[in-house]
Amino acid sequence: MTAGEFREVDLDLLADYLGGALDGTPEEAVVARLVADDPAWADAHAALVPAFAAVRADLA
């Protein structure tokens, strides 16, 4: 998997990243790089972080 494989933000992959499902995998590094380097991925990440927090709060 390389950054070049992603033309659009993969929200499922990003959600897996935020939820910890990619911890310790090569995909974790790929998504981290995309979030750091690609404005579309960075924007999606910024939008999903508070949504994840809200869902976790609701579930608690």
Buried (B, 14 or more C-beta within 10 A) or exposed (E): EEEEEBEEBBEEBBBBBBEEEBEEEEBBEBBBEBBEEBEEBBEBBEEBEEEEEEEEEEEE
